[in-house]
Amino acid sequence: MNKGVAIIEESDVITIDAVKQLFANADAYVDEFLNRFAQTLNDPISAVLPRNRPVTATPLEIYTHAFAHEFHHKGQIMTMCRLLGHTPPDTDIIRF
């Protein structure tokens, strides 16, 4: 599954259709990941990150990290909206 990561230039994503395509691509990657590791979610995987940093994690840990990171960005967007004086869009984030 070593496909590498496509570099996306901001200038290439100037229409809603282009954004929708990026989301469709992301959905396809998630589907592929879950299908590939469905039976081995708790089996450790080792790799070497840039600057020769070794790392070991299970597919479940990797998926959970990415999933949680998405909520971090949703929170950032909501905060930016508030700081700019806008009512943030309704999301699935619970507010207290």
N, CA, C and O atoms as a DFTB+ gen file, in Angstrom:
384 C
 N C O
     1  1       0.829      -1.190       0.000
     2  2       0.000       0.000       0.000
     3  2       0.869       1.247       0.000
     4  3       0.383       2.319       0.360
     5  1       2.099       1.153      -0.379
     6  2       2.994       2.312      -0.445
     7  2       2.750       3.076      -1.730
     8  3       3.478       2.907      -2.708
     9  1       1.737       3.910      -1.730
    10  2       1.390       4.671      -2.913
    11  2       2.021       6.049      -2.924
    12  3       2.106       6.683      -3.975
    13  1       2.460       6.514      -1.785
    14  2       2.934       7.881      -1.708
    15  2       1.752       8.830      -1.581
    16  3       0.595       8.412      -1.637
    17  1       2.049      10.078      -1.413
    18  2       1.016      11.084      -1.234
    19  2       1.097      12.074      -2.376
    20  3       2.163      12.613      -2.672
    21  1      -0.041      12.309      -3.019
    22  2      -0.079      13.287      -4.098
    23  2       0.007      14.693      -3.509
    24  3      -0.646      15.003      -2.512
    25  1       0.800      15.515      -4.124
    26  2       0.901      16.910      -3.706
    27  2      -0.209      17.680      -4.412
    28  3      -0.322      17.645      -5.637
    29  1      -1.023      18.375      -3.628
    30  2      -2.142      19.123      -4.180
    31  2      -1.816      20.600      -4.070
    32  3      -1.583      21.115      -2.977
    33  1      -1.801      21.271      -5.198
    34  2      -1.530      22.700      -5.223
    35  2      -2.831      23.462      -4.987
    36  3      -3.860      23.150      -5.586
    37  1      -2.777      24.449      -4.122
    38  2      -3.956      25.260      -3.824
    39  2      -4.583      25.824      -5.097
    40  3      -5.807      25.893      -5.214
    41  1      -3.749      26.221      -6.041
    42  2      -4.246      26.827      -7.281
    43  2      -5.005      25.826      -8.162
    44  3      -5.717      26.233      -9.080
    45  1      -4.862      24.529      -7.894
    46  2      -5.577      23.507      -8.666
    47  2      -6.976      23.235      -8.122
    48  3      -7.765      22.545      -8.767
    49  1      -7.290      23.764      -6.954
    50  2      -8.573      23.484      -6.318
    51  2      -9.347      24.798      -6.214
    52  3      -9.391      25.435      -5.162
    53  1      -9.953      25.181      -7.336
    54  2     -10.617      26.485      -7.379
    55  2     -12.126      26.383      -7.603
    56  3     -12.812      27.401      -7.698
    57  1     -12.640      25.164      -7.685
    58  2     -14.080      24.994      -7.863
    59  2     -14.612      24.021      -6.814
    60  3     -13.858      23.227      -6.251
    61  1     -15.899      24.091      -6.563
    62  2     -16.532      23.158      -5.633
    63  2     -16.396      21.733      -6.162
    64  3     -16.195      20.804      -5.379
    65  1     -16.501      21.547      -7.465
    66  2     -16.339      20.203      -8.031
    67  2     -14.950      19.646      -7.742
    68  3     -14.806      18.449      -7.491
    69  1     -13.930      20.493      -7.774
    70  2     -12.569      20.037      -7.466
    71  2     -12.462      19.634      -5.998
    72  3     -11.804      18.646      -5.671
    73  1     -13.102      20.392      -5.118
    74  2     -13.105      20.047      -3.691
    75  2     -13.838      18.724      -3.487
    76  3     -13.369      17.860      -2.745
    77  1     -14.986      18.565      -4.141
    78  2     -15.740      17.311      -4.026
    79  2     -14.896      16.123      -4.500
    80  3     -14.969      15.042      -3.916
    81  1     -14.106      16.314      -5.538
    82  2     -13.246      15.237      -6.031
    83  2     -12.180      14.872      -5.003
    84  3     -11.863      13.696      -4.823
    85  1     -11.625      15.879      -4.328
    86  2     -10.637      15.604      -3.278
    87  2     -11.258      14.778      -2.158
    88  3     -10.640      13.837      -1.661
    89  1     -12.483      15.130      -1.760
    90  2     -13.164      14.364      -0.713
    91  2     -13.456      12.941      -1.184
    92  3     -13.324      11.994      -0.409
    93  1     -13.852      12.784      -2.448
    94  2     -14.098      11.443      -2.985
    95  2     -12.812      10.621      -2.975
    96  3     -12.835       9.434      -2.652
    97  1     -11.704      11.244      -3.324
    98  2     -10.410      10.551      -3.289
    99  2     -10.064      10.131      -1.865
   100  3      -9.591       9.017      -1.639
   101  1     -10.301      11.020      -0.907
   102  2     -10.017      10.699       0.494
   103  2     -10.894       9.536       0.950
   104  3     -10.410       8.626       1.623
   105  1     -12.168       9.555       0.592
   106  2     -13.072       8.451       0.943
   107  2     -12.572       7.130       0.361
   108  3     -12.637       6.094       1.024
   109  1     -12.078       7.165      -0.865
   110  2     -11.570       5.947      -1.502
   111  2     -10.340       5.416      -0.762
   112  3     -10.188       4.206      -0.599
   113  1      -9.456       6.325      -0.312
   114  2      -8.285       5.896       0.454
   115  2      -8.690       5.249       1.774
   116  3      -8.117       4.236       2.172
   117  1      -9.673       5.830       2.449
   118  2     -10.139       5.266       3.720
   119  2     -10.744       3.887       3.486
   120  3     -10.465       2.950       4.234
   121  1     -11.567       3.758       2.458
   122  2     -12.156       2.451       2.134
   123  2     -11.071       1.416       1.860
   124  3     -11.134       0.290       2.354
   125  1     -10.083       1.805       1.074
   126  2      -8.983       0.886       0.755
   127  2      -8.220       0.481       2.014
   128  3      -7.880      -0.687       2.199
   129  1      -7.959       1.457       2.871
   130  2      -7.243       1.191       4.123
   131  2      -8.023       0.201       4.985
   132  3      -7.467      -0.787       5.464
   133  1      -9.325       0.475       5.181
   134  2     -10.135      -0.393       6.036
   135  2     -10.279      -1.798       5.448
   136  3     -10.271      -2.781       6.189
   137  1     -10.409      -1.898       4.144
   138  2     -10.470      -3.225       3.509
   139  2      -9.148      -3.967       3.647
   140  3      -9.124      -5.165       3.931
   141  1      -8.054      -3.250       3.446
   142  2      -6.720      -3.877       3.505
   143  2      -6.414      -4.408       4.906
   144  3      -5.814      -5.474       5.043
   145  1      -6.821      -3.674       5.946
   146  2      -6.443      -4.033       7.308
   147  2      -7.602      -4.562       8.154
   148  3      -7.486      -4.636       9.377
   149  1      -8.693      -4.923       7.531
   150  2      -9.895      -5.367       8.262
   151  2      -9.606      -6.508       9.236
   152  3     -10.169      -6.544      10.330
   153  1      -8.751      -7.420       8.857
   154  2      -8.471      -8.587       9.703
   155  2      -7.221      -8.418      10.567
   156  3      -6.889      -9.300      11.359
   157  1      -6.525      -7.281      10.415
   158  2      -5.260      -7.106      11.142
   159  2      -5.181      -5.740      11.822
   160  3      -4.097      -5.166      11.926
   161  1      -6.309      -5.217      12.283
   162  2      -6.342      -3.872      12.868
   163  2      -5.442      -3.714      14.086
   164  3      -5.010      -2.601      14.385
   165  1      -5.152      -4.796      14.792
   166  2      -4.338      -4.704      16.005
   167  2      -2.930      -5.250      15.834
   168  3      -2.198      -5.391      16.814
   169  1      -2.543      -5.556      14.607
   170  2      -1.194      -6.054      14.347
   171  2      -0.239      -4.877      14.119
   172  3      -0.501      -4.033      13.261
   173  1       0.845      -4.811      14.862
   174  2       1.778      -3.690      14.717
   175  2       2.417      -3.628      13.328
   176  3       2.699      -4.652      12.705
   177  1       2.631      -2.411      12.870
   178  2       3.326      -2.135      11.611
   179  2       4.482      -1.217      11.961
   180  3       4.309      -0.253      12.707
   181  1       5.651      -1.506      11.432
   182  2       6.821      -0.652      11.670
   183  2       7.213       0.037      10.379
   184  3       7.099      -0.530       9.292
   185  1       7.672       1.257      10.517
   186  2       8.131       2.037       9.363
   187  2       9.178       3.029       9.849
   188  3       9.384       3.208      11.050
   189  1       9.822       3.659       8.900
   190  2      10.794       4.707       9.218
   191  2      10.276       6.007       8.604
   192  3      10.081       6.100       7.392
   193  1      10.059       6.999       9.452
   194  2       9.570       8.297       9.014
   195  2      10.737       9.159       8.562
   196  3      11.897       8.789       8.749
   197  1      10.435      10.305       7.968
   198  2      11.534      11.205       7.574
   199  2      12.480      11.480       8.742
   200  3      12.092      11.424       9.909
   201  1      13.695      11.768       8.402
   202  2      14.788      11.985       9.370
   203  2      15.101      10.724      10.164
   204  3      15.550      10.788      11.308
   205  1      14.855       9.566       9.531
   206  2      15.182       8.257      10.109
   207  2      14.538       8.008      11.462
   208  3      15.169       7.435      12.350
   209  1      13.290       8.430      11.633
   210  2      12.569       8.202      12.888
   211  2      11.756       6.916      12.773
   212  3      10.782       6.867      12.022
   213  1      12.145       5.875      13.508
   214  2      11.369       4.630      13.467
   215  2      10.061       4.797      14.230
   216  3      10.012       5.498      15.240
   217  1       9.013       4.159      13.753
   218  2       7.711       4.218      14.405
   219  2       7.032       2.863      14.258
   220  3       7.172       2.191      13.236
   221  1       6.304       2.476      15.281
   222  2       5.502       1.256      15.249
   223  2       4.111       1.609      15.756
   224  3       3.965       2.215      16.818
   225  1       3.090       1.227      14.991
   226  2       1.708       1.482      15.380
   227  2       0.823       0.438      14.715
   228  3       1.204      -0.169      13.714
   229  1      -0.346       0.239      15.273
   230  2      -1.300      -0.674      14.651
   231  2      -2.141       0.121      13.648
   232  3      -2.234       1.343      13.758
   233  1      -2.747      -0.550      12.684
   234  2      -3.649       0.150      11.769
   235  2      -4.768       0.878      12.514
   236  3      -5.174       1.966      12.106
   237  1      -5.266       0.290      13.599
   238  2      -6.310       0.950      14.375
   239  2      -5.803       2.252      14.985
   240  3      -6.526       3.248      14.999
   241  1      -4.570       2.258      15.490
   242  2      -3.999       3.486      16.043
   243  2      -3.826       4.554      14.963
   244  3      -4.081       5.734      15.204
   245  1      -3.397       4.140      13.784
   246  2      -3.215       5.082      12.676
   247  2      -4.564       5.674      12.268
   248  3      -4.681       6.886      12.092
   249  1      -5.565       4.836      12.119
   250  2      -6.902       5.290      11.731
   251  2      -7.478       6.232      12.791
   252  3      -8.037       7.277      12.457
   253  1      -7.341       5.864      14.062
   254  2      -7.869       6.681      15.148
   255  2      -7.175       8.041      15.189
   256  3      -7.822       9.060      15.429
   257  1      -5.882       8.060      14.961
   258  2      -5.136       9.321      14.945
   259  2      -5.664      10.235      13.836
   260  3      -5.907      11.419      14.068
   261  1      -5.838       9.685      12.640
   262  2      -6.327      10.501      11.517
   263  2      -7.745      10.989      11.772
   264  3      -8.068      12.138      11.472
   265  1      -8.578      10.142      12.313
   266  2      -9.968      10.488      12.613
   267  2     -10.033      11.619      13.635
   268  3     -10.792      12.572      13.458
   269  1      -9.244      11.521      14.698
   270  2      -9.222      12.557      15.726
   271  2      -8.657      13.868      15.166
   272  3      -9.095      14.951      15.552
   273  1      -7.697      13.763      14.269
   274  2      -7.077      14.958      13.692
   275  2      -8.092      15.753      12.869
   276  3      -8.034      16.982      12.821
   277  1      -9.021      15.046      12.225
   278  2     -10.073      15.717      11.462
   279  2     -10.891      16.630      12.378
   280  3     -11.219      17.753      11.996
   281  1     -11.218      16.161      13.570
   282  2     -11.996      16.970      14.509
   283  2     -11.206      18.182      14.989
   284  3     -11.784      19.234      15.261
   285  1      -9.897      18.036      15.093
   286  2      -9.036      19.169      15.440
   287  2      -9.219      20.281      14.405
   288  3      -9.375      21.450      14.758
   289  1      -9.199      19.906      13.125
   290  2      -9.354      20.906      12.069
   291  2     -10.765      21.485      12.028
   292  3     -10.937      22.670      11.742
   293  1     -11.768      20.670      12.310
   294  2     -13.132      21.211      12.388
   295  2     -13.205      22.279      13.469
   296  3     -13.814      23.329      13.265
   297  1     -12.599      22.021      14.598
   298  2     -12.574      23.000      15.678
   299  2     -11.856      24.272      15.269
   300  3     -12.284      25.371      15.624
   301  1     -10.762      24.131      14.520
   302  2     -10.037      25.303      14.045
   303  2     -10.919      26.152      13.126
   304  3     -10.937      27.378      13.233
   305  1     -11.642      25.498      12.232
   306  2     -12.513      26.221      11.299
   307  2     -13.608      26.955      12.061
   308  3     -13.909      28.111      11.765
   309  1     -14.203      26.281      13.043
   310  2     -15.252      26.929      13.825
   311  2     -14.698      28.135      14.592
   312  3     -15.355      29.173      14.667
   313  1     -13.520      28.009      15.151
   314  2     -12.905      29.119      15.872
   315  2     -12.595      30.275      14.933
   316  3     -12.834      31.432      15.279
   317  1     -12.064      29.979      13.749
   318  2     -11.778      31.036      12.783
   319  2     -13.052      31.778      12.400
   320  3     -13.046      33.004      12.288
   321  1     -14.145      31.044      12.199
   322  2     -15.424      31.684      11.875
   323  2     -15.822      32.658      12.981
   324  3     -16.187      33.802      12.711
   325  1     -15.749      32.196      14.221
   326  2     -16.121      33.060      15.354
   327  2     -15.228      34.292      15.434
   328  3     -15.717      35.401      15.652
   329  1     -13.923      34.105      15.260
   330  2     -12.991      35.229      15.346
   331  2     -13.229      36.256      14.241
   332  3     -12.956      37.444      14.414
   333  1     -13.742      35.783      13.104
   334  2     -14.031      36.691      11.993
   335  2     -15.441      37.268      12.080
   336  3     -15.883      37.985      11.182
   337  1     -16.148      36.947      13.176
   338  2     -17.465      37.525      13.389
   339  2     -18.615      36.781      12.731
   340  3     -19.722      37.311      12.636
   341  1     -18.367      35.566      12.278
   342  2     -19.410      34.775      11.627
   343  2     -19.920      33.689      12.575
   344  3     -19.207      33.239      13.473
   345  1     -21.149      33.288      12.358
   346  2     -21.669      32.126      13.075
   347  2     -21.112      30.895      12.374
   348  3     -21.309      30.737      11.169
   349  1     -20.427      30.025      13.093
   350  2     -19.847      28.852      12.436
   351  2     -20.945      27.928      11.921
   352  3     -22.064      27.932      12.434
   353  1     -20.617      27.142      10.909
   354  2     -21.603      26.193      10.391
   355  2     -21.932      25.143      11.447
   356  3     -21.103      24.830      12.302
   357  1     -23.125      24.612      11.383
   358  2     -23.501      23.541      12.301
   359  2     -22.711      22.300      11.926
   360  3     -22.709      21.878      10.770
   361  1     -22.046      21.724      12.905
   362  2     -21.263      20.508      12.676
   363  2     -21.668      19.484      13.706
   364  3     -22.554      19.723      14.526
   365  1     -21.023      18.358      13.658
   366  2     -21.312      17.303      14.638
   367  2     -20.447      17.438      15.890
   368  3     -20.358      16.508      16.691
   369  1     -19.813      18.592      16.055
   370  2     -19.003      18.849      17.239
   371  2     -19.918      19.296      18.367
   372  3     -20.729      20.204      18.187
   373  1     -19.793      18.670      19.521
   374  2     -20.614      19.020      20.670
   375  2     -19.970      20.203      21.389
   376  3     -18.778      20.189      21.694
   377  1     -20.782      21.224      21.654
   378  2     -20.268      22.422      22.334
   379  2     -20.907      22.512      23.714
   380  3     -22.063      22.126      23.884
   381  1     -20.177      23.011      24.692
   382  2     -20.692      23.205      26.044
   383  2     -20.748      24.678      26.350
   384  3     -21.156      25.066      27.445
